[in-house]
Amino acid sequence: MTDLVARTRRLDGPVDLLAVAGRTGLLFEQAGHGLAGRGIAARVELPTGPGRLLAAATVVSDALAAIEADDELRRPGTGPVAFAALPFADATPATVTVPSVVVGRSDDGVSWVTTIGTVDNPIHDIQRGDLEAPPTPWPAPSSYTVRPVRPPEEWCAAVAEAVSLLRAGALHKVVLSREVTVEADLPFDVLGVLGRLRASYPSGMLYSIDGFVGATPELLVSRFGDVVRSHPHAGTIPRSGDPEVDARRAAALLASPKDRAEHQVAIDMVLDTLLAFTSYVDSEPEPSIVTLANVQHLASLVEGRLSSPPADVLTLVAALHPTPAICGFPTESARALIAQLEGYDRGRYSGNVGWVDAAGDGRFAIALRCAEIDGHR
């Protein structure tokens, strides 16, 4: 990739990142800010096995460093950028994509476009009108079949076994998941799904990477310069649609010893992990309520200053994954029980989704509220 150059130029006015990504592009945005990518300048195969995320940090950093940068803005998300949806398990294969076109919009309103190609490649002459071409509407499916992949009685037996081990003190917490498939009479429209997720979860982090789409509320880690942030969520209660009932439920969640204890496990793990990389790190003194369309969560913002030289965002992802919120505690005991009881490969669900640039800045969220879309399935 040594003959490639990434040219970053400012764009005038706002840009719709979802329109830039379209049906086949890459997207990671929150409240209209973030990055969207098109095309492929490079694909990087990541190693598998124990320690794969830490090894991936080096592989991706080397790939981005090999691309020459002609960057007018020099801010997080400019220059060459890699998008990734990293699997939950170390043994699951994964790739990282460096798009040939990336459009960014920061929360201070600045927009830009980065193109990657050889020096004289026409891709560098891309016009603003080419970035937000209106999509052709797709017909919506009219019928669906929804089924659990695992028989309900087997799932209930797995949960009962986990509860028995918790009561026996074998571990403090474990988070089990199950797979559900939805099949339609017509192909699913990724763009339509993303549009509805954006409307339903306006505060969530909206993402789309190689058929993997979702809207997650939980920031695993961001790194901009020497500032590191995480926003752990743990403790959940359903919403009713009645504001008075939801307010009472939120108060009960904040007062719940069980949920507060669960939340503290997540906070302590993030603080203890980041302490090794920082000169200072702390969390909010009390959790707050994060309200989504269907549930409410306990959440606490964690923020710190990275020691010099600052660790890149993928190194921080490697240290933090998996969190107690999607795995359990102690971590290795929970991971072993998940492998024993779940009966399927989670794939990218509850892994990490986000982006990293050549400076090591980036944002990664926990991949929740998501689906793998493949045609009708």
C-alpha positions as CSV (number, residue, x, y, z in Angstrom):
1,M,0.0,0.0,0.0
2,T,3.1,2.3,-0.1
3,D,1.9,3.8,-3.4
4,L,-1.4,5.1,-1.9
5,V,-2.1,8.6,-0.7
6,A,-5.0,9.8,1.4
7,R,-6.1,13.3,0.6
8,T,-8.3,15.1,3.1
9,R,-10.2,18.3,2.2
10,R,-12.8,20.4,4.1
11,L,-16.4,20.2,2.9
12,D,-18.6,23.3,3.0
13,G,-21.9,22.8,4.9
14,P,-23.4,19.8,6.7
15,V,-23.4,16.3,5.2
16,D,-25.8,13.3,5.8
17,L,-23.5,10.4,6.7
18,L,-26.3,7.8,6.2
19,A,-26.8,9.0,2.6
20,V,-23.1,8.8,2.0
21,A,-22.8,5.2,3.3
22,G,-26.0,4.1,1.4
23,R,-26.8,0.4,1.3
24,T,-23.3,-1.0,0.8
25,G,-21.0,1.5,2.5
26,L,-19.7,1.8,6.1
27,L,-21.1,3.9,8.8
28,F,-20.5,4.9,12.4
29,E,-22.4,7.9,13.6
30,Q,-24.0,9.4,16.7
31,A,-26.5,12.3,16.5
32,G,-25.4,13.0,12.9
33,H,-21.7,13.1,13.7
34,G,-19.1,10.5,12.8
35,L,-17.8,8.8,9.7
36,A,-19.1,7.2,6.5
37,G,-17.1,5.2,4.0
38,R,-17.4,3.9,0.5
39,G,-15.3,1.6,-1.6
40,I,-12.2,-0.4,-0.5
41,A,-8.7,0.9,-0.6
42,A,-7.5,-2.0,1.6
43,R,-8.7,-5.0,3.6
44,V,-6.7,-6.3,6.5
45,E,-7.1,-9.8,7.7
46,L,-6.8,-9.9,11.5
47,P,-5.0,-12.7,13.5
48,T,-7.1,-15.2,15.5
49,G,-6.4,-16.8,18.8
50,P,-5.5,-15.5,22.3
51,G,-4.3,-11.9,22.3
52,R,-5.7,-11.3,18.8
53,L,-7.0,-7.8,19.6
54,L,-3.6,-6.6,20.8
55,A,-2.0,-8.1,17.7
56,A,-4.7,-6.5,15.6
57,A,-3.8,-3.1,16.9
58,T,-0.3,-3.5,15.5
59,V,-1.4,-4.9,12.2
60,V,-4.0,-2.1,11.6
61,S,-1.5,0.6,12.7
62,D,1.1,-0.7,10.2
63,A,-1.5,-0.8,7.4
64,L,-2.6,2.8,8.0
65,A,0.9,4.1,8.4
66,A,1.8,2.7,5.0
67,I,-0.6,5.1,3.3
68,E,0.8,8.6,2.7
69,A,-1.3,11.4,4.1
70,D,-2.1,14.8,2.5
71,D,-4.3,16.2,5.2
72,E,-5.4,19.8,5.4
73,L,-7.3,19.3,8.7
74,R,-5.2,16.9,10.9
75,R,-7.9,16.1,13.4
76,P,-9.4,12.8,14.6
77,G,-11.0,10.9,11.8
78,T,-9.1,12.6,9.0
79,G,-6.4,10.9,6.8
80,P,-6.7,7.1,6.3
81,V,-9.3,5.4,8.5
82,A,-10.1,1.8,9.2
83,F,-13.6,0.6,10.1
84,A,-14.0,-2.6,12.1
85,A,-16.7,-4.9,13.6
86,L,-14.6,-7.2,15.8
87,P,-16.1,-10.5,16.9
88,F,-16.8,-11.5,20.6
89,A,-14.6,-14.6,20.5
90,D,-10.8,-14.7,19.8
91,A,-11.2,-17.6,17.4
92,T,-13.7,-16.0,15.0
93,P,-12.1,-14.6,11.8
94,A,-12.3,-10.8,11.2
95,T,-11.2,-8.2,8.7
96,V,-10.8,-4.5,8.9
97,T,-11.7,-2.2,5.9
98,V,-9.9,1.0,4.9
99,P,-12.4,2.7,2.5
100,S,-11.3,4.6,-0.6
101,V,-13.7,7.4,0.3
102,V,-14.5,8.6,3.9
103,V,-16.7,11.5,4.8
104,G,-16.6,12.9,8.3
105,R,-18.6,15.3,10.4
106,S,-17.4,16.4,13.9
107,D,-19.6,17.6,16.7
108,D,-18.3,21.2,16.2
109,G,-19.8,21.2,12.7
110,V,-16.7,20.7,10.6
111,S,-17.1,18.3,7.6
112,W,-14.5,16.7,5.4
113,V,-13.8,14.1,2.7
114,T,-10.8,11.8,2.5
115,T,-10.0,10.0,-0.8
116,I,-7.4,7.2,-1.0
117,G,-5.8,6.2,-4.3
118,T,-2.6,6.6,-6.3
119,V,-1.4,10.1,-6.8
120,D,-3.1,10.6,-10.1
121,N,-6.2,8.5,-9.5
122,P,-9.5,10.3,-10.5
123,I,-11.0,9.3,-7.2
124,H,-9.3,12.4,-5.7
125,D,-11.6,14.6,-7.9
126,I,-14.8,13.3,-6.3
127,Q,-17.5,16.0,-6.2
128,R,-19.9,16.8,-3.3
129,G,-22.9,15.9,-5.5
130,D,-21.4,12.4,-5.8
131,L,-21.4,11.9,-2.1
132,E,-25.1,12.0,-1.3
133,A,-26.8,10.5,-4.3
134,P,-30.5,9.7,-3.5
135,P,-31.1,6.0,-3.2
136,T,-33.6,4.0,-5.3
137,P,-36.5,2.9,-3.0
138,W,-36.8,-0.8,-2.3
139,P,-40.1,-2.6,-1.8
140,A,-40.6,-3.6,1.8
141,P,-41.2,-7.3,2.8
142,S,-44.8,-8.1,3.6
143,S,-44.4,-11.3,5.7
144,Y,-41.8,-12.6,8.2
145,T,-40.9,-15.8,9.9
146,V,-39.3,-15.4,13.3
147,R,-37.8,-18.4,15.1
148,P,-35.2,-19.2,17.8
149,V,-32.3,-21.2,16.4
150,R,-32.2,-23.2,19.7
151,P,-35.3,-25.0,21.1
152,P,-36.8,-23.0,24.0
153,E,-36.5,-25.9,26.4
154,E,-32.7,-26.2,25.8
155,W,-32.3,-22.4,26.3
156,C,-34.2,-22.6,29.6
157,A,-32.1,-25.5,30.8
158,A,-28.9,-23.5,30.0
159,V,-30.2,-20.6,32.0
160,A,-31.1,-22.8,34.9
161,E,-27.6,-24.3,34.9
162,A,-26.0,-20.9,34.9
163,V,-28.2,-19.8,37.8
164,S,-27.2,-22.9,39.7
165,L,-23.5,-22.1,39.3
166,L,-24.1,-18.5,40.4
167,R,-25.8,-19.7,43.5
168,A,-23.0,-22.1,44.2
169,G,-20.5,-19.2,44.0
170,A,-18.6,-20.5,41.0
171,L,-18.8,-17.0,39.5
172,H,-20.4,-13.6,40.2
173,K,-22.1,-12.9,36.9
174,V,-22.6,-14.4,33.5
175,V,-24.4,-12.9,30.5
176,L,-25.9,-15.5,28.1
177,S,-27.3,-14.8,24.7
178,R,-29.4,-16.7,22.1
179,E,-29.7,-16.5,18.4
180,V,-33.0,-15.6,16.6
181,T,-33.5,-15.7,12.8
182,V,-36.0,-13.6,10.9
183,E,-36.8,-14.5,7.3
184,A,-38.8,-12.3,5.0
185,D,-40.5,-12.8,1.6
186,L,-38.3,-10.0,0.1
187,P,-34.7,-8.9,0.8
188,F,-34.2,-6.6,3.8
189,D,-33.2,-3.0,2.8
190,V,-30.2,-2.1,4.9
191,L,-30.7,1.6,4.3
192,G,-34.3,1.4,5.4
193,V,-33.4,-0.5,8.6
194,L,-30.7,2.1,9.4
195,G,-33.2,4.9,8.8
196,R,-35.7,3.5,11.2
197,L,-32.9,2.8,13.8
198,R,-31.8,6.4,13.5
199,A,-35.3,7.6,14.1
200,S,-36.0,5.2,17.0
201,Y,-32.7,5.6,18.8
202,P,-31.5,9.2,18.1
203,S,-28.9,9.1,20.9
204,G,-27.4,5.8,19.9
205,M,-24.3,5.0,17.9
206,L,-25.6,3.9,14.5
207,Y,-23.4,1.5,12.6
208,S,-23.3,-0.6,9.4
209,I,-20.3,-2.7,8.4
210,D,-20.5,-5.5,5.9
211,G,-24.1,-6.4,6.6
212,F,-23.8,-6.0,10.3
213,V,-26.1,-3.1,11.4
214,G,-27.3,-1.8,14.8
215,A,-27.8,1.2,17.1
216,T,-25.9,0.7,20.4
217,P,-26.0,3.0,23.4
218,E,-22.8,1.8,25.0
219,L,-19.4,3.4,24.2
220,L,-16.6,0.9,25.0
221,V,-13.8,3.5,24.6
222,S,-12.8,6.6,22.6
223,R,-9.4,8.1,22.4
224,F,-8.7,11.6,21.0
225,G,-5.2,12.7,21.7
226,D,-4.5,11.9,25.3
227,V,-8.2,11.9,26.4
228,V,-9.8,8.6,27.0
229,R,-13.5,8.0,27.7
230,S,-15.8,5.1,28.3
231,H,-19.5,4.9,29.2
232,P,-20.4,1.6,30.8
233,H,-24.0,0.6,31.0
234,A,-25.2,-2.1,33.4
235,G,-28.6,-2.4,35.1
236,T,-31.7,-2.3,32.9
237,I,-35.5,-1.8,33.3
238,P,-38.2,-1.8,30.6
239,R,-40.1,1.4,29.7
240,S,-43.9,1.5,29.8
241,G,-44.7,4.4,27.5
242,D,-46.3,6.2,30.5
243,P,-43.9,9.1,31.7
244,E,-45.0,8.8,35.3
245,V,-44.6,5.0,35.4
246,D,-41.2,5.3,33.7
247,A,-40.1,7.9,36.2
248,R,-41.0,5.6,39.1
249,R,-39.1,2.7,37.3
250,A,-36.0,4.9,36.9
251,A,-36.1,5.8,40.6
252,A,-36.4,2.1,41.5
253,L,-33.5,1.3,39.2
254,L,-31.3,3.9,40.9
255,A,-32.3,2.5,44.3
256,S,-31.9,-1.2,43.4
257,P,-29.1,-2.8,45.4
258,K,-28.9,-5.6,42.8
259,D,-28.6,-3.3,39.8
260,R,-26.2,-0.9,41.6
261,A,-24.0,-3.8,42.5
262,E,-24.0,-5.0,38.9
263,H,-23.2,-1.5,37.7
264,Q,-20.3,-1.1,40.1
265,V,-18.7,-4.3,38.8
266,A,-18.7,-2.8,35.3
267,I,-17.4,0.6,36.5
268,D,-14.6,-1.0,38.6
269,M,-13.4,-3.2,35.8
270,V,-13.2,-0.2,33.4
271,L,-11.4,2.0,36.0
272,D,-8.9,-0.8,36.9
273,T,-8.2,-1.6,33.3
274,L,-7.6,2.0,32.2
275,L,-5.5,2.8,35.2
276,A,-2.6,1.0,33.6
277,F,-2.7,3.4,30.6
278,T,-3.4,6.7,32.3
279,S,-2.0,9.3,34.5
280,Y,-5.5,10.1,35.8
281,V,-8.9,8.4,35.4
282,D,-12.2,8.7,37.3
283,S,-15.9,8.1,36.9
284,E,-19.0,10.1,37.8
285,P,-19.7,9.8,41.5
286,E,-23.3,8.5,40.8
287,P,-24.8,6.7,37.8
288,S,-27.3,8.4,35.6
289,I,-30.3,7.0,33.7
290,V,-29.9,6.6,29.9
291,T,-33.4,6.4,28.4
292,L,-34.0,4.6,25.1
293,A,-37.1,3.8,23.2
294,N,-37.8,0.6,25.0
295,V,-35.6,0.4,28.1
296,Q,-33.7,2.5,30.7
297,H,-30.1,1.8,31.7
298,L,-27.8,2.8,34.6
299,A,-24.7,4.4,33.1
300,S,-21.6,6.2,34.3
301,L,-19.1,8.2,32.3
302,V,-15.4,7.4,32.8
303,E,-12.8,9.8,31.7
304,G,-9.0,10.0,32.0
305,R,-5.7,11.3,30.6
306,L,-3.5,8.8,28.9
307,S,0.2,8.5,29.9
308,S,2.8,9.5,27.3
309,P,3.0,8.1,24.7
310,P,-0.8,7.5,24.6
311,A,-2.0,4.0,23.8
312,D,-3.9,3.8,20.5
313,V,-7.6,3.1,20.6
314,L,-7.4,-0.6,19.5
315,T,-4.9,-1.3,22.3
316,L,-7.5,0.1,24.7
317,V,-10.2,-2.0,23.1
318,A,-8.0,-5.1,23.5
319,A,-7.6,-4.3,27.2
320,L,-11.3,-3.7,27.9
321,H,-13.0,-6.5,25.9
322,P,-15.0,-8.3,27.1
323,T,-16.7,-6.1,29.7
324,P,-18.9,-7.6,32.5
325,A,-21.9,-6.1,30.8
326,I,-21.7,-8.6,27.9
327,C,-19.7,-11.4,29.3
328,G,-19.7,-11.6,33.2
329,F,-17.3,-11.7,36.1
330,P,-14.7,-13.1,36.7
331,T,-14.1,-12.7,33.0
332,E,-12.4,-16.0,32.2
333,S,-14.9,-18.1,34.2
334,A,-17.7,-16.3,32.4
335,R,-16.2,-16.8,29.0
336,A,-15.7,-20.5,29.6
337,L,-19.3,-20.9,30.7
338,I,-20.6,-18.9,27.7
339,A,-18.7,-21.3,25.4
340,Q,-20.1,-24.3,27.2
341,L,-23.8,-23.2,27.4
342,E,-24.6,-20.9,24.5
343,G,-24.1,-23.5,21.7
344,Y,-23.3,-21.0,18.9
345,D,-20.7,-18.5,17.8
346,R,-21.8,-15.0,18.6
347,G,-19.9,-13.7,15.6
348,R,-19.8,-9.9,15.8
349,Y,-22.6,-9.6,18.3
350,S,-21.3,-8.2,21.7
351,G,-17.9,-7.6,20.0
352,N,-16.6,-4.1,19.2
353,V,-17.6,-1.8,16.4
354,G,-16.0,1.5,15.4
355,W,-13.1,3.1,13.6
356,V,-9.4,4.0,14.1
357,D,-7.2,6.5,12.2
358,A,-3.5,6.6,11.5
359,A,-2.8,8.6,14.7
360,G,-4.5,6.0,16.9
361,D,-7.5,8.1,17.6
362,G,-11.0,6.5,17.3
363,R,-14.2,5.4,18.8
364,F,-15.4,1.8,19.5
365,A,-18.8,0.8,20.9
366,I,-20.1,-2.5,22.2
367,A,-22.0,-4.1,19.3
368,L,-25.5,-4.4,20.8
369,R,-29.1,-4.0,19.4
370,C,-27.9,-5.4,16.2
371,A,-28.5,-7.9,13.4
372,E,-26.6,-9.7,10.6
373,I,-28.5,-9.0,7.4
374,D,-28.0,-11.3,4.4
375,G,-30.6,-11.0,1.7
376,H,-34.0,-12.3,3.0
377,R,-32.4,-13.4,6.3
